[in-house]
Amino acid sequence: MTVETLERSETGEVTGTKDKDYNLVWFVQQCLSNALRLEIYVQDAERAGDSELAELFRRAQHESRKGAKQGKAMLRERLA
């Protein structure tokens, strides 16, 4: 069995974590990662003098932070 097949068929028996909980942890991690990456994109756009693009990336970064905040709150509730 390949790793990809195992990942698709995993329902929590191997990891000890239910899919929905794992998915929530993954979601938070991705939101935080996006917020960090978008900071680099904002700086790149600002260096290039493209304030319109920088603002687009700032708005996207705000949404990523918002998603992470909501996900972390949900994790706290569920893991308590």
ABEGO torsion letter per residue (X at the ends): XBAAAAAAABAGAAAGBBAAAAAAAAAAAAAAAAAAAAAAAAAAAAAAGBAAAAAAAAAAAAAAAAAAAAAAAAAAAAAX
